[in-house]
Amino acid sequence: MIPCGGGKSIITAEMAKRTTDYGGRVLFLVHRRELCEQIERTFTDWGADMELCTVGMVQTVCRRLGKIQPPRLIITDENHHCLANSYRKIHAAFPDAFGVGVTATPVRLNGGGLGEINDRLIIGPSVRELIFRNCLADFDYYAPLVTDLSGLKRKSTGDFDQVQAAELLMQKAIYGDVLRHYRKLADGVKAICYCSTVRHSEEMAARFREAGIPAAHIDGNTPKDRRAEIIRDFRDNRLQILCNVDLISEGFDVPDCGCSILLRPTKSLTLFIQQAMRSMRYVPGKRAVIIDHVGNVHRHGLPDLDREWTLEPRPQRTKENLVHVRQCPECYFTHYTAPECPNCGHIYGKTREEILEEKKEQELVKLERRMEHVNSPADCKSVKELFALAKKKGYKPGWAYHQAKERGLLS
């Protein structure tokens, strides 16, 4: 397990190279056709012997099992899909092969564990560690203080009904105006906009163009040549906004951008992390901007939350264990929903229902990390957080001062 942008493609390319260097065959499984070419390109650039490597879609490999020479190593991309019958069929056909799965979130999209297939979980550096090492960009996260999606239907998978979500969003029944907040928070920054349905994505792209902001829509049915043209235009700055529905999430190779706009409410932690972190590729001196209009952060926490991963199934979510986030208007401390701020003691004067009734369309506010998830100097983004960490650990203020000087936070 390694976070999005942490180098999974390079790690698997090195595995493939070492295997083929000794004459072993490699089978690399992807779940989308468009991922095959970019994986083959990465493997070739890294020096793996492509005569011994097969990169293929799971469905295609299943149909051609009798024609594939037995691999020494099977690598599963986006391994949270591995419990599907198609993946099981492939592993059963090659029982002597070693298996490795890579993912940023070792849980199924519905929250199920992966222990039935995987017998060991190896956890790489955290998101915060990668930010500290300048491997990922730090970020500013904006979301409404409260959201109410209780009226949305749920599918059999447990996720929201995206058709109904799109209908609500296209009627502007969202918390914050997309164009206004983009211009306010990330004006001029290239952004990827994640929508609920194809129709929703097409309409959002049209709204951006009407506002004078170059934008385009792509989906899985966009012709290959047209899709390549749109990606090229985005890379060369002829497009500023790229609207899509889940396409640019799992492993899809797209040029760097500095902003993610979330317009797809989801119960899936995997999907949330993939989309929120798409803008966090490191660019010196720049911070990523994540604009979450649908309050996904309230269900999942911030992208750099220090989560405990396991191969066991995650407990079913209930109203009692959902992540509810609130930010204090006095000290800007973000914490679980409570009648008063645990940091400064500010007492909230209005209930959640009163806020919703008073202002259906809310301003988005910048969310900060909760200090209980800050456990080392590498986690701290400011002098204030270093002094808060010193207090939390019982250290003297001089320790925080020294750490701040060492990290260049004090001149």
C-alpha positions as CSV (number, residue, x, y, z in Angstrom):
1,M,0.0,0.0,0.0
2,I,1.4,3.4,-1.0
3,P,-0.6,6.7,-1.5
4,C,-1.6,8.1,-4.8
5,G,1.5,9.7,-6.4
6,G,3.9,7.7,-4.3
7,G,5.4,5.8,-7.2
8,K,3.5,2.6,-7.5
9,S,4.2,2.4,-11.3
10,I,8.0,2.7,-10.7
11,I,8.0,0.1,-7.9
12,T,6.1,-2.4,-10.0
13,A,8.4,-1.6,-13.0
14,E,11.4,-2.5,-10.8
15,M,9.7,-5.8,-9.8
16,A,9.1,-6.6,-13.4
17,K,12.7,-5.8,-14.4
18,R,14.2,-8.0,-11.6
19,T,11.9,-10.9,-12.6
20,T,12.6,-10.7,-16.3
21,D,16.4,-10.2,-15.6
22,Y,16.3,-13.8,-14.3
23,G,14.1,-15.1,-17.2
24,G,10.8,-15.1,-15.3
25,R,7.6,-14.0,-17.0
26,V,5.4,-11.2,-15.6
27,L,1.6,-10.8,-15.9
28,F,0.4,-7.4,-15.1
29,L,-3.4,-7.0,-14.6
30,V,-5.3,-3.7,-15.2
31,H,-9.0,-3.1,-15.2
32,R,-9.1,-0.5,-17.9
33,R,-7.9,-0.7,-21.5
34,E,-6.4,2.8,-21.5
35,L,-4.0,1.8,-18.7
36,C,-2.2,-0.9,-20.8
37,E,-0.2,1.5,-23.0
38,Q,1.1,3.7,-20.1
39,I,2.2,0.7,-18.0
40,E,4.0,-0.8,-21.1
41,R,5.7,2.5,-21.6
42,T,6.8,2.7,-18.0
43,F,8.1,-0.9,-18.0
44,T,10.0,-0.3,-21.2
45,D,11.6,2.9,-20.0
46,W,12.6,1.2,-16.7
47,G,14.4,-1.6,-18.6
48,A,12.0,-4.6,-18.1
49,D,12.2,-7.2,-20.9
50,M,8.8,-6.7,-22.6
51,E,9.2,-10.1,-24.4
52,L,8.6,-11.6,-21.0
53,C,5.9,-9.2,-19.9
54,T,2.2,-9.4,-20.6
55,V,0.1,-6.4,-19.7
56,G,-3.6,-6.9,-20.1
57,M,-7.1,-6.1,-19.1
58,V,-8.5,-8.6,-16.6
59,Q,-11.4,-9.5,-18.8
60,T,-9.1,-10.1,-21.8
61,V,-6.7,-12.2,-19.8
62,C,-9.6,-14.3,-18.5
63,R,-10.6,-15.1,-22.1
64,R,-7.1,-16.0,-23.2
65,L,-5.9,-18.0,-20.2
66,G,-5.1,-21.0,-22.3
67,K,-2.8,-19.0,-24.6
68,I,-0.8,-17.2,-21.8
69,Q,2.5,-18.8,-20.8
70,P,2.6,-19.4,-17.0
71,P,4.1,-16.3,-15.3
72,R,6.5,-16.3,-12.4
73,L,4.9,-13.1,-11.0
74,I,1.4,-11.7,-11.2
75,I,1.1,-8.0,-10.4
76,T,-2.4,-6.6,-9.8
77,D,-2.9,-2.9,-10.3
78,E,-5.5,-1.2,-8.1
79,N,-5.6,-4.3,-6.0
80,H,-8.8,-3.3,-4.2
81,H,-10.6,-5.0,-7.1
82,C,-8.8,-8.3,-6.5
83,L,-11.8,-10.2,-4.9
84,A,-13.8,-10.1,-8.1
85,N,-14.3,-13.5,-9.7
86,S,-12.3,-12.6,-12.8
87,Y,-9.1,-11.9,-10.7
88,R,-9.7,-15.1,-8.7
89,K,-10.0,-17.1,-11.9
90,I,-6.6,-15.8,-13.2
91,H,-4.8,-16.6,-9.9
92,A,-6.4,-20.1,-9.8
93,A,-5.1,-20.8,-13.3
94,F,-1.5,-20.0,-12.3
95,P,-1.1,-21.5,-8.7
96,D,2.7,-21.5,-8.8
97,A,3.0,-17.8,-9.5
98,F,3.9,-15.2,-6.9
99,G,1.3,-12.5,-6.5
100,V,1.7,-8.8,-5.7
101,G,-1.1,-6.2,-5.5
102,V,-0.6,-2.5,-5.4
103,T,-3.1,0.1,-4.2
104,A,-3.5,3.4,-2.4
105,T,-6.4,2.0,-0.4
106,P,-6.3,-1.7,0.6
107,V,-10.1,-2.0,1.0
108,R,-12.8,-2.9,-1.5
109,L,-14.9,0.0,-2.9
110,N,-17.7,-1.3,-0.5
111,G,-15.4,-1.4,2.5
112,G,-14.7,-5.1,2.4
113,G,-11.3,-6.5,3.4
114,L,-8.7,-8.1,1.0
115,G,-7.5,-10.9,3.3
116,E,-9.2,-13.6,1.3
117,I,-6.6,-13.1,-1.5
118,N,-3.7,-11.3,0.2
119,D,-1.8,-12.8,3.1
120,R,0.4,-9.8,3.9
121,L,0.0,-6.1,3.9
122,I,3.1,-3.9,3.4
123,I,2.5,-0.2,4.1
124,G,4.6,2.4,2.5
125,P,5.2,6.0,3.6
126,S,2.2,8.1,4.6
127,V,0.7,11.0,2.7
128,R,2.2,13.4,5.2
129,E,5.6,11.8,4.9
130,L,5.6,12.1,1.1
131,I,4.6,15.8,1.5
132,F,7.5,16.3,3.9
133,R,9.9,14.7,1.4
134,N,8.6,16.9,-1.4
135,C,7.2,13.9,-3.2
136,L,3.6,15.2,-3.0
137,A,2.4,18.8,-2.8
138,D,0.8,20.1,0.4
139,F,-2.7,21.2,0.0
140,D,-5.5,23.6,1.0
141,Y,-8.9,21.9,1.4
142,Y,-12.1,23.8,1.1
143,A,-15.6,22.4,1.9
144,P,-18.9,23.5,3.3
145,L,-19.1,23.3,7.1
146,V,-22.1,21.0,7.0
147,T,-23.8,19.0,4.2
148,D,-27.1,17.2,4.1
149,L,-27.3,14.4,1.5
150,S,-29.9,12.4,3.5
151,G,-32.4,12.6,0.6
152,L,-30.1,10.9,-1.9
153,K,-31.0,7.2,-2.6
154,R,-28.4,4.5,-2.2
155,K,-27.5,1.8,-4.7
156,S,-27.0,-1.9,-3.8
157,T,-23.3,-1.2,-3.4
158,G,-24.1,1.3,-0.6
159,D,-22.9,4.3,-2.6
160,F,-25.1,7.2,-3.6
161,D,-27.3,7.1,-6.6
162,Q,-25.3,9.3,-9.0
163,V,-28.1,9.9,-11.4
164,Q,-30.2,11.5,-8.6
165,A,-27.1,13.3,-7.3
166,A,-26.5,14.8,-10.8
167,E,-30.1,16.0,-11.0
168,L,-29.7,17.8,-7.7
169,L,-26.4,19.3,-8.6
170,M,-27.6,20.5,-12.0
171,Q,-30.4,22.3,-10.2
172,K,-27.8,24.1,-8.2
173,A,-28.8,22.3,-5.1
174,I,-25.2,22.2,-3.9
175,Y,-23.3,24.0,-1.2
176,G,-21.4,26.7,-3.0
177,D,-21.3,27.9,-6.6
178,V,-18.7,26.0,-8.6
179,L,-17.6,28.8,-10.9
180,R,-17.5,31.4,-8.2
181,H,-15.5,29.3,-5.8
182,Y,-13.1,28.2,-8.5
183,R,-12.3,31.8,-9.4
184,K,-12.0,32.7,-5.8
185,L,-9.8,29.8,-4.6
186,A,-7.9,28.6,-7.7
187,D,-8.4,31.1,-10.5
188,G,-6.1,30.3,-13.5
189,V,-5.0,26.9,-12.0
190,K,-5.5,23.8,-14.1
191,A,-8.2,21.7,-12.5
192,I,-9.9,18.3,-12.9
193,C,-13.6,18.3,-12.1
194,Y,-15.2,15.0,-10.9
195,C,-18.9,14.9,-11.8
196,S,-21.7,12.4,-11.0
197,T,-22.8,11.5,-14.6
198,V,-21.8,12.0,-18.2
199,R,-24.6,14.5,-18.6
200,H,-23.5,16.4,-15.5
201,S,-19.9,16.4,-16.7
202,E,-20.8,17.7,-20.1
203,E,-23.0,20.5,-18.6
204,M,-20.2,21.5,-16.2
205,A,-17.8,21.8,-19.0
206,A,-20.3,23.9,-20.9
207,R,-20.8,26.2,-17.9
208,F,-17.1,26.8,-17.6
209,R,-16.8,27.6,-21.3
210,E,-19.7,30.0,-21.1
211,A,-17.9,31.8,-18.3
212,G,-14.8,32.2,-20.6
213,I,-12.8,29.3,-19.0
214,P,-11.5,26.8,-21.5
215,A,-13.0,23.4,-20.6
216,A,-13.7,20.0,-22.0
217,H,-15.4,16.7,-21.1
218,I,-14.1,13.2,-21.5
219,D,-15.5,9.8,-20.5
220,G,-14.9,6.1,-21.3
221,N,-16.8,6.4,-24.6
222,T,-14.9,9.4,-25.9
223,P,-13.1,8.2,-29.1
224,K,-9.5,7.4,-28.5
225,D,-8.1,10.1,-30.9
226,R,-10.4,12.7,-29.5
227,R,-9.5,11.8,-25.9
228,A,-5.8,12.0,-26.8
229,E,-6.4,15.5,-28.3
230,I,-8.2,16.7,-25.2
231,I,-5.4,15.4,-22.9
232,R,-2.8,17.0,-25.1
233,D,-4.7,20.3,-25.0
234,F,-4.9,20.1,-21.2
235,R,-1.2,19.4,-21.0
236,D,-0.3,22.3,-23.3
237,N,-2.5,24.7,-21.3
238,R,-5.0,25.2,-24.1
239,L,-7.6,23.7,-21.7
240,Q,-7.9,24.8,-18.1
241,I,-10.7,22.5,-16.8
242,L,-11.1,18.8,-17.5
243,C,-14.5,17.4,-16.6
244,N,-15.0,13.6,-16.2
245,V,-16.9,10.8,-14.4
246,D,-14.5,8.5,-12.5
247,L,-12.2,8.1,-15.6
248,I,-9.4,10.2,-14.3
249,S,-9.0,8.4,-11.0
250,E,-7.5,4.9,-10.9
251,G,-4.1,5.1,-12.5
252,F,-5.1,7.2,-15.5
253,D,-2.1,9.1,-16.9
254,V,-3.1,12.8,-17.1
255,P,-0.9,15.9,-17.1
256,D,-0.2,17.6,-13.8
257,C,-2.9,19.9,-12.4
258,G,-3.1,22.0,-9.3
259,C,-6.8,21.7,-8.3
260,S,-9.4,18.9,-7.8
261,I,-13.1,19.9,-7.9
262,L,-15.3,17.3,-6.2
263,L,-18.9,17.2,-7.4
264,R,-19.5,13.5,-7.0
265,P,-20.7,12.5,-3.5
266,T,-19.3,9.1,-2.6
267,K,-19.3,6.6,0.2
268,S,-16.1,5.0,-1.2
269,L,-12.9,6.0,0.6
270,T,-10.9,4.7,-2.3
271,L,-12.6,6.9,-4.9
272,F,-12.5,9.9,-2.6
273,I,-8.7,9.6,-2.0
274,Q,-8.0,9.0,-5.7
275,Q,-9.9,12.1,-6.8
276,A,-8.8,14.4,-4.0
277,M,-5.1,13.6,-4.4
278,R,-5.0,13.9,-8.2
279,S,-3.9,17.5,-7.8
280,M,-1.1,16.8,-5.3
281,R,1.8,16.1,-7.5
282,Y,4.8,18.1,-6.2
283,V,5.6,21.4,-7.9
284,P,8.2,23.5,-6.0
285,G,6.6,26.5,-4.3
286,K,3.0,25.5,-5.1
287,R,0.2,24.1,-3.0
288,A,-2.6,22.0,-4.3
289,V,-6.2,23.2,-4.0
290,I,-9.1,20.7,-3.3
291,I,-12.6,22.2,-3.6
292,D,-15.1,19.7,-2.2
293,H,-18.7,21.0,-2.9
294,V,-20.4,17.8,-1.7
295,G,-18.7,17.4,1.7
296,N,-16.9,14.1,1.0
297,V,-14.4,15.1,3.6
298,H,-17.2,14.8,6.3
299,R,-17.5,11.1,5.5
300,H,-13.8,10.3,5.1
301,G,-11.6,12.9,6.7
302,L,-8.8,14.9,5.1
303,P,-6.6,13.1,2.5
304,D,-3.6,13.1,4.8
305,L,-5.5,11.6,7.7
306,D,-3.3,8.9,9.4
307,R,-5.5,5.9,8.8
308,E,-4.9,2.4,10.1
309,W,-5.0,-0.1,7.3
310,T,-5.7,-3.8,7.6
311,L,-6.7,-6.7,5.4
312,E,-9.7,-7.3,7.6
313,P,-13.1,-5.9,6.6
314,R,-13.9,-2.4,7.8
315,P,-16.8,-2.2,10.2
316,Q,-20.0,-1.1,8.5
317,R,-20.6,2.6,8.8
318,T,-23.5,3.8,10.9
319,K,-24.7,7.2,11.8
320,E,-22.6,6.9,15.0
321,N,-19.2,6.3,13.3
322,L,-19.4,8.6,10.3
323,V,-16.8,11.3,10.1
324,H,-18.5,14.6,10.9
325,V,-16.2,17.7,10.6
326,R,-16.8,21.2,12.0
327,Q,-14.6,24.2,11.9
328,C,-14.5,26.8,14.7
329,P,-15.2,30.4,13.4
330,E,-13.0,31.8,16.2
331,C,-9.8,29.8,16.0
332,Y,-10.4,27.8,12.8
333,F,-9.7,24.5,14.5
334,T,-11.4,21.6,12.8
335,H,-12.8,18.8,14.9
336,Y,-15.5,16.2,15.2
337,T,-19.0,17.8,15.6
338,A,-19.5,19.0,19.1
339,P,-21.5,21.8,20.8
340,E,-18.3,23.7,21.6
341,C,-14.8,23.9,20.2
342,P,-12.4,21.7,22.1
343,N,-9.5,24.0,21.2
344,C,-10.7,27.4,22.3
345,G,-14.0,26.7,24.0
346,H,-16.2,28.7,21.6
347,I,-19.8,27.7,22.0
348,Y,-21.7,27.3,18.7
349,G,-24.9,29.4,18.6
350,K,-26.7,27.6,15.9
351,T,-27.6,24.0,15.2
352,R,-26.8,22.2,12.0
353,E,-30.4,22.3,11.0
354,E,-30.6,26.1,11.6
355,I,-27.6,26.7,9.5
356,L,-29.0,24.6,6.6
357,E,-32.3,26.4,6.8
358,E,-30.8,29.8,6.9
359,K,-28.3,29.3,4.1
360,K,-28.9,26.6,1.5
361,E,-25.9,27.6,-0.5
362,Q,-22.9,27.9,1.7
363,E,-19.5,29.5,1.4
364,L,-16.7,26.9,1.4
365,V,-14.2,27.2,4.2
366,K,-10.6,26.1,4.5
367,L,-10.3,23.0,6.7
368,E,-7.3,22.3,8.9
369,R,-6.1,19.0,10.2
370,R,-7.1,17.9,13.7
371,M,-4.1,18.1,16.0
372,E,-4.7,14.6,17.3
373,H,-3.5,13.3,13.9
374,V,-0.3,15.4,14.1
375,N,2.3,13.2,15.8
376,S,5.8,14.3,14.5
377,P,7.5,17.5,13.3
378,A,7.1,16.1,9.7
379,D,3.4,16.3,10.2
380,C,3.5,20.0,11.1
381,K,2.8,22.7,8.5
382,S,3.3,25.8,10.6
383,V,5.0,27.2,13.7
384,K,1.6,27.2,15.4
385,E,1.3,23.4,14.8
386,L,4.8,22.8,16.1
387,F,4.1,24.6,19.4
388,A,0.8,22.7,19.6
389,L,2.6,19.4,19.1
390,A,5.1,20.4,21.8
391,K,2.3,21.0,24.2
392,K,0.6,17.8,23.3
393,K,3.8,15.8,23.9
394,G,4.8,17.7,27.0
395,Y,7.9,19.2,25.4
396,K,9.3,22.6,26.3
397,P,8.6,25.6,23.9
398,G,12.2,25.7,23.0
399,W,11.9,22.3,21.2
400,A,9.2,23.8,18.9
401,Y,11.4,26.9,18.3
402,H,14.4,24.7,17.4
403,Q,12.2,22.6,15.0
404,A,10.8,25.7,13.4
405,K,14.2,27.1,12.8
406,E,15.5,23.8,11.4
407,R,12.6,23.6,8.9
408,G,12.9,27.2,7.8
409,L,9.6,28.3,9.3
410,L,11.3,31.1,11.3
411,S,13.8,33.5,9.8
